[in-house]
Amino acid sequence: MKKLLWKITPKKHLSRLVGKFARHSWSRGLIPLYIKAYRIDLEPIKKSVDQFENLLDFFIREYKPEARPLVADPQIIVSPVDGKISQAGSIEKDMLLQAKGVNYSLMELLANRMEHIERYIGGKFITIYLSPRDYHRIHMPITGAIEEFTYIPGELYPVNEWGVQFIPGLFARNERLITYIRTDNGGEVALIKVGATNVGSIRVEYDDQISTNKKGIGITHKCYSNPHKLHKGEELGRFEFGSTIILLFEPNQVDWVISPIPGTVVQMGQALARRK
């Protein structure tokens, strides 16, 4: 029944309305309730609560630099976000693990772009879920040049535990923005930002023309003639409410330095893997 209700709910329209409301000054009065409901830790936040203009402004709050120390070793790949590991493992043939007993297609996830799909078959992936209480800015997991992106419009199903378990191919069905990062050794890392219900939009620092959750926009792919160089830990973008990120690594490129068990909480800047 719940699955049927989500299927018929106008998820994109609902998400646009939520985003519009959260940007309005009226929503400012909800900030204390939001803090209480989600038990938000105020200590790391750069501004005081009374300085936020609206609920969205609070949701995408910046942290003090010292709140998330970065592992400086250039061979270490760090978590780009605060969140909880949903799944991690190997990309077997064309398949990634979504939840126990539920797989989805790499080809569908990357919108059939074979030049990238072939890079990641046999590689590794990690999926990290950001809850409403988490810090929602996304940072570079490694120093590199952003050479291209792909935007895929799609559904906006919830990406919480229920959605992951019961919506087949969830991450390949939902709206997503894929950033391809060229590393200094000529390799590539894909950082996939997955939209969800009530995610008003996904923003990135390297291109202010990217527009998500808009009517009439199809699959968009862009290569930059002048790639954008960003250092590990620099801000890459943000979710304006909710969602999930997926990191893809090429075969034989990294070893985990954490035990990537589902449910493990990670923070931005924490070591995830070491380059070989």
Secondary structure as a PSIPRED ss2 file (coil, helix, strand):
# PSIPRED VFORMAT (PSIPRED V4.0)

   1 M C   1.000  0.000  0.000
   2 K H   0.000  1.000  0.000
   3 K H   0.000  1.000  0.000
   4 L H   0.000  1.000  0.000
   5 L H   0.000  1.000  0.000
   6 W H   0.000  1.000  0.000
   7 K H   0.000  1.000  0.000
   8 I H   0.000  1.000  0.000
   9 T C   1.000  0.000  0.000
  10 P C   1.000  0.000  0.000
  11 K H   0.000  1.000  0.000
  12 K H   0.000  1.000  0.000
  13 H H   0.000  1.000  0.000
  14 L H   0.000  1.000  0.000
  15 S H   0.000  1.000  0.000
  16 R H   0.000  1.000  0.000
  17 L H   0.000  1.000  0.000
  18 V H   0.000  1.000  0.000
  19 G H   0.000  1.000  0.000
  20 K H   0.000  1.000  0.000
  21 F H   0.000  1.000  0.000
  22 A H   0.000  1.000  0.000
  23 R H   0.000  1.000  0.000
  24 H C   1.000  0.000  0.000
  25 S H   0.000  1.000  0.000
  26 W H   0.000  1.000  0.000
  27 S H   0.000  1.000  0.000
  28 R H   0.000  1.000  0.000
  29 G H   0.000  1.000  0.000
  30 L H   0.000  1.000  0.000
  31 I H   0.000  1.000  0.000
  32 P H   0.000  1.000  0.000
  33 L H   0.000  1.000  0.000
  34 Y H   0.000  1.000  0.000
  35 I H   0.000  1.000  0.000
  36 K H   0.000  1.000  0.000
  37 A H   0.000  1.000  0.000
  38 Y H   0.000  1.000  0.000
  39 R C   1.000  0.000  0.000
  40 I C   1.000  0.000  0.000
  41 D C   1.000  0.000  0.000
  42 L C   1.000  0.000  0.000
  43 E C   1.000  0.000  0.000
  44 P C   1.000  0.000  0.000
  45 I E   0.000  0.000  1.000
  46 K C   1.000  0.000  0.000
  47 K C   1.000  0.000  0.000
  48 S C   1.000  0.000  0.000
  49 V H   0.000  1.000  0.000
  50 D H   0.000  1.000  0.000
  51 Q H   0.000  1.000  0.000
  52 F C   1.000  0.000  0.000
  53 E C   1.000  0.000  0.000
  54 N C   1.000  0.000  0.000
  55 L H   0.000  1.000  0.000
  56 L H   0.000  1.000  0.000
  57 D H   0.000  1.000  0.000
  58 F H   0.000  1.000  0.000
  59 F H   0.000  1.000  0.000
  60 I C   1.000  0.000  0.000
  61 R C   1.000  0.000  0.000
  62 E C   1.000  0.000  0.000
  63 Y E   0.000  0.000  1.000
  64 K C   1.000  0.000  0.000
  65 P H   0.000  1.000  0.000
  66 E H   0.000  1.000  0.000
  67 A H   0.000  1.000  0.000
  68 R C   1.000  0.000  0.000
  69 P C   1.000  0.000  0.000
  70 L C   1.000  0.000  0.000
  71 V C   1.000  0.000  0.000
  72 A C   1.000  0.000  0.000
  73 D C   1.000  0.000  0.000
  74 P C   1.000  0.000  0.000
  75 Q C   1.000  0.000  0.000
  76 I E   0.000  0.000  1.000
  77 I E   0.000  0.000  1.000
  78 V E   0.000  0.000  1.000
  79 S C   1.000  0.000  0.000
  80 P C   1.000  0.000  0.000
  81 V C   1.000  0.000  0.000
  82 D C   1.000  0.000  0.000
  83 G E   0.000  0.000  1.000
  84 K E   0.000  0.000  1.000
  85 I E   0.000  0.000  1.000
  86 S E   0.000  0.000  1.000
  87 Q E   0.000  0.000  1.000
  88 A E   0.000  0.000  1.000
  89 G E   0.000  0.000  1.000
  90 S E   0.000  0.000  1.000
  91 I C   1.000  0.000  0.000
  92 E E   0.000  0.000  1.000
  93 K C   1.000  0.000  0.000
  94 D C   1.000  0.000  0.000
  95 M E   0.000  0.000  1.000
  96 L E   0.000  0.000  1.000
  97 L E   0.000  0.000  1.000
  98 Q E   0.000  0.000  1.000
  99 A E   0.000  0.000  1.000
 100 K C   1.000  0.000  0.000
 101 G C   1.000  0.000  0.000
 102 V E   0.000  0.000  1.000
 103 N E   0.000  0.000  1.000
 104 Y E   0.000  0.000  1.000
 105 S E   0.000  0.000  1.000
 106 L H   0.000  1.000  0.000
 107 M H   0.000  1.000  0.000
 108 E H   0.000  1.000  0.000
 109 L H   0.000  1.000  0.000
 110 L C   1.000  0.000  0.000
 111 A C   1.000  0.000  0.000
 112 N C   1.000  0.000  0.000
 113 R C   1.000  0.000  0.000
 114 M H   0.000  1.000  0.000
 115 E H   0.000  1.000  0.000
 116 H H   0.000  1.000  0.000
 117 I H   0.000  1.000  0.000
 118 E H   0.000  1.000  0.000
 119 R H   0.000  1.000  0.000
 120 Y H   0.000  1.000  0.000
 121 I C   1.000  0.000  0.000
 122 G C   1.000  0.000  0.000
 123 G C   1.000  0.000  0.000
 124 K E   0.000  0.000  1.000
 125 F E   0.000  0.000  1.000
 126 I E   0.000  0.000  1.000
 127 T E   0.000  0.000  1.000
 128 I E   0.000  0.000  1.000
 129 Y E   0.000  0.000  1.000
 130 L C   1.000  0.000  0.000
 131 S C   1.000  0.000  0.000
 132 P C   1.000  0.000  0.000
 133 R C   1.000  0.000  0.000
 134 D C   1.000  0.000  0.000
 135 Y C   1.000  0.000  0.000
 136 H C   1.000  0.000  0.000
 137 R E   0.000  0.000  1.000
 138 I E   0.000  0.000  1.000
 139 H E   0.000  0.000  1.000
 140 M C   1.000  0.000  0.000
 141 P C   1.000  0.000  0.000
 142 I C   1.000  0.000  0.000
 143 T C   1.000  0.000  0.000
 144 G E   0.000  0.000  1.000
 145 A E   0.000  0.000  1.000
 146 I E   0.000  0.000  1.000
 147 E E   0.000  0.000  1.000
 148 E E   0.000  0.000  1.000
 149 F E   0.000  0.000  1.000
 150 T E   0.000  0.000  1.000
 151 Y E   0.000  0.000  1.000
 152 I E   0.000  0.000  1.000
 153 P C   1.000  0.000  0.000
 154 G C   1.000  0.000  0.000
 155 E E   0.000  0.000  1.000
 156 L C   1.000  0.000  0.000
 157 Y C   1.000  0.000  0.000
 158 P C   1.000  0.000  0.000
 159 V C   1.000  0.000  0.000
 160 N C   1.000  0.000  0.000
 161 E H   0.000  1.000  0.000
 162 W H   0.000  1.000  0.000
 163 G H   0.000  1.000  0.000
 164 V H   0.000  1.000  0.000
 165 Q H   0.000  1.000  0.000
 166 F H   0.000  1.000  0.000
 167 I C   1.000  0.000  0.000
 168 P C   1.000  0.000  0.000
 169 G C   1.000  0.000  0.000
 170 L H   0.000  1.000  0.000
 171 F H   0.000  1.000  0.000
 172 A H   0.000  1.000  0.000
 173 R H   0.000  1.000  0.000
 174 N E   0.000  0.000  1.000
 175 E C   1.000  0.000  0.000
 176 R E   0.000  0.000  1.000
 177 L E   0.000  0.000  1.000
 178 I E   0.000  0.000  1.000
 179 T E   0.000  0.000  1.000
 180 Y E   0.000  0.000  1.000
 181 I E   0.000  0.000  1.000
 182 R E   0.000  0.000  1.000
 183 T C   1.000  0.000  0.000
 184 D C   1.000  0.000  0.000
 185 N C   1.000  0.000  0.000
 186 G C   1.000  0.000  0.000
 187 G C   1.000  0.000  0.000
 188 E E   0.000  0.000  1.000
 189 V E   0.000  0.000  1.000
 190 A E   0.000  0.000  1.000
 191 L E   0.000  0.000  1.000
 192 I E   0.000  0.000  1.000
 193 K E   0.000  0.000  1.000
 194 V E   0.000  0.000  1.000
 195 G C   1.000  0.000  0.000
 196 A C   1.000  0.000  0.000
 197 T C   1.000  0.000  0.000
 198 N C   1.000  0.000  0.000
 199 V C   1.000  0.000  0.000
 200 G C   1.000  0.000  0.000
 201 S E   0.000  0.000  1.000
 202 I E   0.000  0.000  1.000
 203 R E   0.000  0.000  1.000
 204 V E   0.000  0.000  1.000
 205 E C   1.000  0.000  0.000
 206 Y C   1.000  0.000  0.000
 207 D C   1.000  0.000  0.000
 208 D C   1.000  0.000  0.000
 209 Q C   1.000  0.000  0.000
 210 I C   1.000  0.000  0.000
 211 S C   1.000  0.000  0.000
 212 T C   1.000  0.000  0.000
 213 N C   1.000  0.000  0.000
 214 K C   1.000  0.000  0.000
 215 K C   1.000  0.000  0.000
 216 G C   1.000  0.000  0.000
 217 I C   1.000  0.000  0.000
 218 G C   1.000  0.000  0.000
 219 I C   1.000  0.000  0.000
 220 T E   0.000  0.000  1.000
 221 H E   0.000  0.000  1.000
 222 K E   0.000  0.000  1.000
 223 C E   0.000  0.000  1.000
 224 Y E   0.000  0.000  1.000
 225 S E   0.000  0.000  1.000
 226 N E   0.000  0.000  1.000
 227 P E   0.000  0.000  1.000
 228 H E   0.000  0.000  1.000
 229 K E   0.000  0.000  1.000
 230 L E   0.000  0.000  1.000
 231 H C   1.000  0.000  0.000
 232 K C   1.000  0.000  0.000
 233 G C   1.000  0.000  0.000
 234 E C   1.000  0.000  0.000
 235 E E   0.000  0.000  1.000
 236 L E   0.000  0.000  1.000
 237 G E   0.000  0.000  1.000
 238 R E   0.000  0.000  1.000
 239 F E   0.000  0.000  1.000
 240 E E   0.000  0.000  1.000
 241 F C   1.000  0.000  0.000
 242 G C   1.000  0.000  0.000
 243 S C   1.000  0.000  0.000
 244 T E   0.000  0.000  1.000
 245 I E   0.000  0.000  1.000
 246 I E   0.000  0.000  1.000
 247 L E   0.000  0.000  1.000
 248 L E   0.000  0.000  1.000
 249 F E   0.000  0.000  1.000
 250 E C   1.000  0.000  0.000
 251 P C   1.000  0.000  0.000
 252 N C   1.000  0.000  0.000
 253 Q C   1.000  0.000  0.000
 254 V E   0.000  0.000  1.000
 255 D E   0.000  0.000  1.000
 256 W E   0.000  0.000  1.000
 257 V C   1.000  0.000  0.000
 258 I C   1.000  0.000  0.000
 259 S C   1.000  0.000  0.000
 260 P C   1.000  0.000  0.000
 261 I C   1.000  0.000  0.000
 262 P C   1.000  0.000  0.000
 263 G C   1.000  0.000  0.000
 264 T C   1.000  0.000  0.000
 265 V E   0.000  0.000  1.000
 266 V E   0.000  0.000  1.000
 267 Q C   1.000  0.000  0.000
 268 M C   1.000  0.000  0.000
 269 G C   1.000  0.000  0.000
 270 Q C   1.000  0.000  0.000
 271 A E   0.000  0.000  1.000
 272 L E   0.000  0.000  1.000
 273 A E   0.000  0.000  1.000
 274 R E   0.000  0.000  1.000
 275 R E   0.000  0.000  1.000
 276 K C   1.000  0.000  0.000
